[in-house]
Amino acid sequence: MTSSRNTLSDAPHVGFFGLGVQFHDCYRQLILALGREPDFVCDNAPEKWGKEFFGKKCISPAELTTFGDDTAIVITVRKYEEISLQLREMGLRHVFTACFDRGYDIVESIKLLGMERPADVQEYFVSPVQGKWTLVTGASRGIGRSIAVAMAKLGSNIIAHSRRIEHTKELVDACSALGVEAKPIAAELGNMDELEEMLDTLESRFPPIDIVFNNAAISLACGPNPWCISAEDFLAHYTVNAVAPIRTCYRLIPRMIERGFGRVINISSTIQKRPGEMAYACSKAALSKFTVDLAPSLLGTGVMISLVCPGYVRSDMGGPDAPHGLESVIPGALLGALLNCDVNGRWFIAQDYAGLSLQQAVARAKFYYGLEE
Ligand SMILES: NC(=O)c1ccc[n+]([C@@H]2O[C@H](COP(=O)([O-])OP(=O)(O)OC[C@H]3O[C@@H](n4cnc5c(N)ncnc54)[C@H](OP(=O)(O)O)[C@@H]3O)[C@@H](O)[C@H]2O)c1
């Protein structure tokens, strides 16, 4: 962990702003990164004002001004931009953000924020995936379809997987209409013979694959009683959601290493504390563990593997009541394919980039994780 100690340690008062999940889950880590306890905590929600959190009183933003403009504020929510602007407008000069990683379970750093905002980024975006071949599993609908179309718009050729060839016909036509090549492939990923046959076919009869989005997954209803999730339910989730993408990695990555280039993006989930969905959650944890632990083996090969949590979105899996639309996963879900810096083992939380352009998303990710080309 690193922190901008100079200004922070010199500040007469230090406060945390934004008392959400990350603040609660990572409070002790924040103290370690900061090297001291905060003097107060602050939030925009009136119902928190006057209450104590970890023994620190929560004040209102209006009360912040009484501490003087040399007070240092560390923003402790994922989307720091709006609060940063709010604090600047209040005349505060020492505004920092805590940067979280691993699906926001750990505090990676505390960074000084400048006056910049992602919307200011105007660089021309040269697509790094133009002419590459991208395999998207589970491309027929939902998040996979959004990823495939977005990659096609960036000039990548698409191999669109689903359970049946006809499920991706409309997508293949849509990608072809965008001027790229698009080919369908099918396999039931709950059947290892079908999976291996598909991987054989991809190797022998398709162009070499440069980029893979392991996106296909299942989330089955396991009954109302969290104590009675069956072994079959666990096995079904593990097979499709963990073993199939892991096997796909094992088959495709060695070819990528031979060619000196590859990007693997495993679509996972930060789902936690949902006992009724334990079979799904554990299968995603297995995929995430695999990805993070494999990453060091790829150093220097030109191949990188990363993780995406798309957020809770309105797809067939997420259902109609999910808070986010499908469009919100782009551009964040693409970062592992677009960034030409060390994204090996990184988590990208797609919702943090919702509404940003590709340039803005790339700039935000680079700042947040301290990435350099
Ligand atoms: N939706 C959310 O809120 C949410 C949240 C966190 C993470 N995620 C993750 O995001 C990814 C995409 O989710 P989604 O919401 O877009 O799902 P979805 O709408 O249910 O789409 C699932 C896709 O996977 C394919 N698929 C399903 N079962 C399969 C199997 N047994 N074998 C092969 N392919 C299969 C489907 O193909 P067919 O058309 O042939 O069935 C379809 O293309 C998943 O990894 C999911 O875990 C989603």
The ligand as an ORCA input file, in Angstrom:
! r2SCAN-3c Opt
* xyz 0 1
  N     -26.561    -10.077    -15.140
  C     -25.960     -9.720    -14.015
  O     -26.516     -8.973    -13.187
  C     -24.569    -10.217    -13.738
  C     -23.927     -9.784    -12.561
  C     -22.625    -10.198    -12.312
  C     -21.988    -11.025    -13.220
  N     -22.649    -11.437    -14.360
  C     -21.928    -12.307    -15.290
  O     -21.968    -11.759    -16.603
  C     -21.937    -12.816    -17.565
  C     -23.079    -12.674    -18.549
  O     -24.293    -12.687    -17.835
  P     -25.690    -12.300    -18.525
  O     -26.461    -11.619    -17.482
  O     -25.456    -11.634    -19.818
  O     -26.302    -13.766    -18.763
  P     -27.512    -14.214    -19.717
  O     -28.295    -13.051    -20.165
  O     -28.210    -15.294    -18.987
  O     -26.749    -14.829    -20.995
  C     -26.020    -16.005    -20.820
  C     -25.213    -16.328    -22.066
  O     -24.454    -17.500    -21.761
  C     -24.826    -18.573    -22.620
  N     -24.974    -19.781    -21.821
  C     -25.810    -19.962    -20.765
  N     -25.700    -21.227    -20.306
  C     -24.798    -21.851    -21.076
  C     -24.269    -23.164    -21.107
  N     -24.652    -24.092    -20.248
  N     -23.368    -23.463    -22.061
  C     -22.981    -22.531    -22.960
  N     -23.435    -21.275    -22.988
  C     -24.347    -20.941    -22.062
  C     -26.160    -18.173    -23.224
  O     -26.264    -18.777    -24.524
  P     -27.690    -19.333    -25.091
  O     -28.378    -18.143    -25.701
  O     -27.313    -20.352    -26.106
  O     -28.424    -19.894    -23.929
  C     -26.057    -16.662    -23.280
  O     -25.374    -16.252    -24.433
  C     -21.963    -14.103    -16.753
  O     -20.658    -14.566    -16.569
  C     -22.552    -13.677    -15.429
  O     -22.191    -14.533    -14.380
  C     -23.909    -11.049    -14.627
*
